[in-house]
């Protein structure tokens, strides 16, 4: 990431979910970083406040829209699979 300020746009229960969200943003051209206090993934039991997803301040609104859309699509797919 560049020298712009960064903001957390999401807090996830685990690194896998955070990385999936990061991938959705990356696919839309938004650079994001996963941040967790877990010794680079080697000590997941150290997670205190979850796993954060960080983006540049200028990308916050668009990133949130992308994640909300991705969540809505995921929910629809879960509903289809239940039938």
N, C-alpha and C positions, 0 to 999 in steps of 0.2 A: 504494500500500500504506500501511497505517496505521503506527503507532509500535511495533508488535510486532516482536520480533526476527525475522530471516529466516534461512532455511537453504537451502543448495543441495541439491536432491533428485536432480539429474541433470546429467550432463556429456555434451554432444553434439558430434559432429564438425563440424556446421555449423548455421547459424542456422535454416535451413528445418526441420530435424528438431526443433529446440528450440521453434520456433513452433507446429509441429503438436502437440507435447506440451502446450504452453501452452493451445492451443485445446481440447484434450480436458479439461484441468482447468477451464478457463473454462466449458465446457458443463455441468460438474458443480457450478458455483458456487464454485470455488476460484480466488481471485485469484493470479496468478503473474506473474513478470517474467523476461524473458530478459536475460542479462548476458554480454557478450562484449567483450574488449579489441580491438575492430576498427574504431574510429573511426565508430561508429554504422552499421556495415555497409559503409562505403565502402572499407575496407582489410582484406578478409578474410584476406590473407596475414599480418596481424599476430596472428592467433589463436595464443596460446601454450599455453593449457591447455584449449582447446575452448570451447564455449559452454555456460554454466551456466543452469539453470532454478531460480529462487528462489521459495519460498513462505513464508508465515508459519509460525513454529515450531509453532503449534497445528494446522496443516493437513498436516504432514509425513506422518504415517501414512496418512491418507485419500488424499492425493495419490499416494503410492507405490502404494497398492492400485489406484487408478484407472489409473495408467500401466502397471502389470503386467497388468491386465485388457485394456487397449487393445493392448498388445504381443501378448498371447495371441490376441486376435481378429485382429490383423494377420497373425500367423504362420499362422493357420488359413486366412485368405483367400489368402495366397500359395500354400499347398498346394493349394487348390481350383483356382487359376488354372494350376498346373503340370500338371494332369491333362488 
